[in-house]
């Protein structure tokens, strides 16, 4: 699906014209201006290609998808996206990128970040959290470009998910389980240690944690109950009871993301992106995957759905 457009011809033509102009002007420093190709010419070619098929958005309930990758590096490897009412953020191998979520603003900007590699991006009560797998996580101070390390006393740096609750407590899911801090990361307590934690959410008065084998639920800030199998569930009573909503999906091996946008529920799987208008009773396919390696992460801003293509784990 990736479209590669070779755009280097004009570059080389302009380079030759520039060198010819220098010779015609009899510049004595012409020798020092000779073109030296990069050592890794293949990488140079890839970086010079325009970005495509990295991130898409749909503003019509998934009926159509617009490629909004223009302005990003051509070989960008993205981990996850987060969108709010004004901007969309991309956590990527080469840094943190953001742009206006409006269709009329195509330009992406690279955010200052202490580390070039960013694995995930999460919302907080005041500012964003960004994690670097195996290297901990940071909290951003809005409007400053400053990111403060939150993991100085955290024993496990394999941070996969971050959730800040309304009371200011911070939970992080890692390979070794779930940790909680009540003092803005100064100290951490492990509150679940049976397996790794992948995702966290608040549902009413309950905290929901997705582990490697299923769903956990806590109503007391860290005592986890559960054991729902690794399927797709919904709860209409704050997490007290759960109902399967993936039975209408075709046979899939992996469910990557579930988001709500307006009246539609969107679910990304290894078979593509599906949507449901009846809380999961029935599903329809709205986007096929490019190939079997493709993983799709979703983000929502108002009625707009963003789909980020991730290759690999």
C-alpha positions in Angstrom: 0.0 0.0 0.0 2.9 2.3 0.6 3.4 4.6 -2.4 7.0 5.5 -3.1 7.5 8.6 -5.3 11.1 9.3 -6.3 11.6 13.0 -5.9 15.4 13.3 -6.0 15.6 14.2 -9.7 15.0 17.8 -9.2 17.5 17.9 -6.4 20.3 16.6 -8.5 19.3 18.8 -11.4 19.4 21.9 -9.2 22.7 20.7 -7.7 24.3 20.4 -11.2 22.9 23.8 -12.2 24.4 25.3 -9.0 27.8 23.7 -9.6 27.7 24.9 -13.3 26.9 28.4 -12.1 29.8 28.3 -9.7 32.2 27.2 -12.5 30.9 29.9 -14.8 31.5 32.4 -12.1 35.1 31.1 -11.8 34.8 30.6 -8.1 38.1 29.5 -6.6 36.4 27.4 -4.0 34.6 25.2 -6.4 36.5 22.1 -5.4 35.3 22.4 -1.8 31.7 22.6 -3.0 31.7 19.2 -4.8 28.8 16.9 -3.9 29.7 14.1 -1.5 27.0 11.3 -1.4 26.0 10.1 2.0 27.6 6.9 3.2 24.2 5.2 3.5 22.7 6.2 0.2 19.7 4.0 0.6 18.8 5.7 3.9 19.3 9.1 2.2 16.8 8.0 -0.5 14.2 6.8 2.0 14.4 10.0 4.1 13.9 12.1 1.0 10.7 10.4 0.0 7.4 12.1 0.9 5.6 10.6 3.8 2.6 8.5 3.0 0.4 5.8 4.7 1.5 6.6 8.2 -1.6 8.2 9.7 -5.1 8.6 8.4 -8.2 10.4 9.6 -11.9 10.0 9.0 -14.5 12.7 9.8 -17.5 10.8 8.4 -17.8 7.8 10.6 -15.2 5.7 8.9 -16.8 5.9 5.4 -13.7 7.6 3.9 -10.1 7.9 5.2 -7.7 10.7 4.3 -3.9 10.3 4.5 -2.6 13.1 6.6 1.0 11.9 6.7 2.4 14.8 4.6 5.0 16.7 6.5 6.3 13.8 8.5 9.6 12.0 7.8 9.2 9.5 5.0 10.4 6.5 7.0 8.7 7.3 10.3 8.0 4.4 12.6 5.0 5.3 14.9 4.1 3.7 18.1 0.8 5.3 19.2 -1.3 8.5 18.7 -3.2 10.7 21.1 -5.7 13.3 20.0 -7.6 16.0 22.0 -9.8 18.8 20.8 -7.0 20.8 19.2 -4.1 18.6 18.3 -3.0 15.1 17.5 0.3 13.7 18.8 2.4 10.9 17.4 4.9 8.9 19.5 7.6 7.7 17.1 11.0 6.2 16.9 12.5 9.5 16.0 10.6 11.7 18.5 7.3 13.3 19.3 5.3 15.0 16.6 2.1 17.0 16.7 -0.2 19.0 14.4 -3.6 20.7 14.6 -6.4 18.2 14.4 -8.2 20.5 11.9 -8.2 19.3 8.3 -7.0 22.7 7.1 -3.7 22.5 8.9 -1.4 19.9 7.3 1.9 20.8 8.9 3.5 18.6 11.5 5.9 19.9 14.1 8.5 18.0 16.1 8.2 18.5 19.8 11.2 18.9 22.0 11.7 15.7 24.0 14.6 14.5 26.1 14.9 11.3 24.1 14.5 10.8 20.3 12.6 7.6 20.7 9.0 7.8 22.0 6.9 4.6 22.4 3.6 5.9 23.8 1.7 9.1 24.6 -1.0 9.4 27.2 -3.3 12.2 28.5 -2.9 13.5 32.1 -5.0 15.8 34.3 -2.6 18.7 33.4 -0.3 17.9 30.5 0.7 14.7 28.7 2.7 11.6 29.7 5.1 10.0 27.2 6.9 6.6 27.7 10.0 5.1 26.2 9.8 1.4 26.5 12.6 0.0 28.7 13.6 3.6 29.6 10.8 4.9 31.8 8.4 7.8 31.2 8.0 11.6 31.4 5.4 14.2 32.2 5.2 17.3 30.1 4.5 20.7 31.5 2.0 22.4 29.2 3.3 25.3 27.1 6.9 25.0 28.3 8.5 22.2 26.3 9.8 20.8 29.6 9.4 17.0 30.3 10.1 15.7 33.8 11.2 12.2 34.5 8.6 10.3 36.5 10.5 6.9 36.9 13.5 7.8 39.1 12.3 5.4 41.9 10.3 3.0 39.6 11.9 -0.4 39.6 10.5 -1.5 36.2 11.2 0.8 33.2 9.1 -1.2 30.7 6.2 1.2 30.8 3.4 0.3 28.5 0.5 2.4 29.8 0.0 5.4 32.1 -3.2 6.6 33.8 -3.7 9.6 36.0 -6.9 9.3 38.1 -9.0 12.3 39.1 -7.5 12.3 42.6 -4.0 12.7 41.2 -2.8 9.2 41.6 -0.7 7.8 38.8 -0.8 4.2 37.7 1.7 2.6 35.2 1.5 -0.8 33.6 4.7 -2.6 33.0 6.0 -6.0 32.1 6.1 -7.0 35.8 2.6 -5.7 36.7 1.0 -2.5 37.8 2.4 0.3 40.0 0.8 3.2 41.7 2.2 6.6 42.9 0.3 9.0 45.1 3.0 11.6 45.2 3.7 12.5 41.6 6.2 9.8 41.0 8.4 10.4 44.1 7.6 6.8 45.3 5.9 3.8 43.7 4.0 0.8 45.1 3.4 -2.3 43.1 -0.3 -3.1 43.3 -0.5 -6.1 40.9 2.3 -8.5 40.2 0.8 -11.6 38.5 1.5 -10.6 34.9 2.1 -7.6 32.6 -0.4 -4.7 32.2 -1.0 -3.3 28.7 -3.8 -0.7 29.1 -5.7 1.3 31.8 -9.0 3.2 31.8 -11.5 4.7 34.2 -15.1 3.6 34.0 -17.4 5.3 36.5 -15.9 4.6 39.9 -13.9 1.6 38.6 -10.4 1.3 37.2 -10.0 -1.1 34.4 -6.7 -2.8 33.5 -6.1 -4.9 30.5 -3.5 -7.6 31.2 -1.9 -10.2 28.9 -4.7 -12.6 29.7 -7.8 -10.5 30.3 -9.5 -7.6 32.1 -9.1 -6.6 35.8 -11.3 -4.2 37.7 -10.7 -2.2 40.9 -13.1 0.0 42.9 -10.7 0.8 45.7 -7.7 2.3 44.0 -5.6 -0.8 43.4 -7.1 -4.0 44.6 -7.7 -5.9 41.4 -10.4 -8.4 40.7 -11.1 -10.1 37.4 -10.1 -12.7 35.0 -12.2 -11.9 32.0 -10.7 -13.7 29.0 -8.8 -11.6 26.4 -11.9 -10.7 24.4 -13.9 -7.5 23.8 -16.2 -6.5 26.7 -18.4 -3.5 27.7 -19.9 -2.4 30.9 -22.9 -0.1 31.5 -22.7 -0.1 35.3 -19.3 1.3 36.0 -17.5 -2.0 35.6 -19.6 -4.1 38.0 -20.7 -6.4 35.2 -19.3 -7.0 31.7 -20.9 -8.2 28.5 -19.1 -9.7 25.4 -19.4 -7.4 22.4 -16.9 -9.1 20.0 -19.2 -11.9 18.9 -20.3 -10.0 15.9 -16.8 -9.5 14.7 -15.3 -11.9 12.1 -12.7 -14.3 13.2 -9.7 -12.2 14.3 -6.5 -13.2 16.2 -5.8 -9.8 17.8 -7.8 -6.8 18.9 -5.5 -3.7 19.0 -7.7 -0.8 19.9 -11.3 0.2 20.7 -12.5 3.9 20.7 -15.9 5.7 20.6 -16.5 8.6 18.1 -19.9 10.1 18.1 -22.5 7.3 17.7 -20.0 4.8 16.5 -17.7 2.3 18.3 -14.5 1.6 16.3 -12.4 -1.5 16.8 -9.0 -2.1 15.1 -8.0 -5.7 14.6 -5.6 -7.8 12.5 -8.4 -8.0 9.9 -8.9 -4.2 9.6 -11.0 -1.5 11.2 -14.6 -2.3 12.1 -17.4 0.0 13.4 -20.6 -0.6 15.3 -23.6 1.7 15.8 -25.3 -0.6 18.3 -22.6 -0.9 21.1 -21.0 -4.0 19.6 -24.0 -6.1 18.7 -23.1 -5.9 15.0 -20.0 -4.8 13.2 -19.1 -3.6 9.7 -15.7 -3.4 8.0 -14.6 0.1 7.2 -10.9 -0.3 6.3 -8.9 -3.3 5.3 -5.3 -3.7 6.5 -2.4 -3.1 4.1 -0.8 -6.5 4.9 -0.8 -9.1 7.6 2.0 -7.3 9.6 0.0 -4.2 10.0 -1.1 -3.1 13.5 -3.5 -0.2 13.7 -3.8 2.1 16.8 -6.7 4.5 17.0 -7.3 8.0 18.5 -10.3 10.2 18.6 -10.9 14.0 18.6 -14.6 14.8 18.7 -16.2 13.0 15.7 -12.8 12.5 14.0 -11.1 9.1 14.1 -7.3 8.8 13.6 -5.7 5.6 12.5 -2.0 5.1 12.9 -0.2 2.3 11.1 2.3 0.4 13.2 4.5 -2.4 11.9 5.9 -4.9 14.4 5.1 -5.4 18.1 
